[in-house]
Amino acid sequence: MRIIRLRPLVQLVLLGVLMLTGCAVTDVHRTEPLSRQAQWALLPIANHSETPLAGQKAEASLLTLLHQQGISSLSQAPRPTQQNLLALPSEQDYQAALDWAQQQGVRYALTGSVDEWQYKAGLDGEPAIGISLRVVDVNTGEILWSASGARTGWGFSTTSGVAQKLMAELVDTLPVQQ
């Protein structure tokens, strides 16, 4: 049996390729271009994970990411008050937020869900994030854009850092124009 030795530069390149493969999965659906100049609202992000307040953590990052996309007329819908931090939002909560957006004259609303926001079990304890987002036409209820993705980090990564990268990738696919 013959052992093959690789040069350090080749090893580094192969390690980089391995790190980039299998770390993230994203799916995107788009329709027509969306106007940056229109009124936008961020509706509550549903938390389907086992981590309390994961939806609100995602919302905080999304506000910044949407502003970076040039969406300056952006308001945040009020959150329903819930006693149980792990309670799933209801259809009535979503409809109330959509009604609020209509009353505010909003054209587009971004909403979605956090499906996973945790550290994996085991020695490495890598962060694992799963998020789905969608832009809805407030007047018709039509979904104009949707994206979902999952990403894991390495043992030294944080859930917030991995989530920020994933959401940035998803938001970068928004078909916004002047």
Secondary structure as GFF3:
##gff-version 3
##sequence-region A 1 178
A	DSSP	alpha_helix	8	20	.	.	.	ID=ss1
A	DSSP	beta_strand	24	30	.	.	.	ID=ss2
A	DSSP	beta_strand	34	35	.	.	.	ID=ss3
A	DSSP	beta_strand	40	47	.	.	.	ID=ss4
A	DSSP	alpha_helix	54	68	.	.	.	ID=ss5
A	DSSP	beta_strand	74	76	.	.	.	ID=ss6
A	DSSP	alpha_helix	91	103	.	.	.	ID=ss7
A	DSSP	beta_strand	108	119	.	.	.	ID=ss8
A	DSSP	beta_strand	127	137	.	.	.	ID=ss9
A	DSSP	beta_strand	143	152	.	.	.	ID=ss10
A	DSSP	alpha_helix	159	171	.	.	.	ID=ss11
A	DSSP	beta_strand	176	177	.	.	.	ID=ss12
###
